Amino acid sequence: MSIVTNEELIAVTGGLRQGAAQARWVKRQLGFDPPIKVDGHPLLTWEQVNAPQREQRKSSINWTKAA
């Protein structure tokens, strides 16, 4: 498992330099909340970056009829 460096993270996120902005990008683009390193930047592996995006499942419960 190879860890993405801060310089690589800037390139992956399209030039974002602040850790909070990078974490928001990861949440929106990759679909998960990354752990944050001591320096404030997200901790990612290349496997997470290159993995297909997780599909968000729609609830199968019809709440209008459940009550």
Secondary structure as GFF3:
##gff-version 3
##sequence-region A 1 67
A	DSSP	alpha_helix	6	12	.	.	.	ID=ss1
A	DSSP	alpha_helix	19	30	.	.	.	ID=ss2
A	DSSP	alpha_helix	46	50	.	.	.	ID=ss3
A	DSSP	alpha_helix	63	66	.	.	.	ID=ss4
###
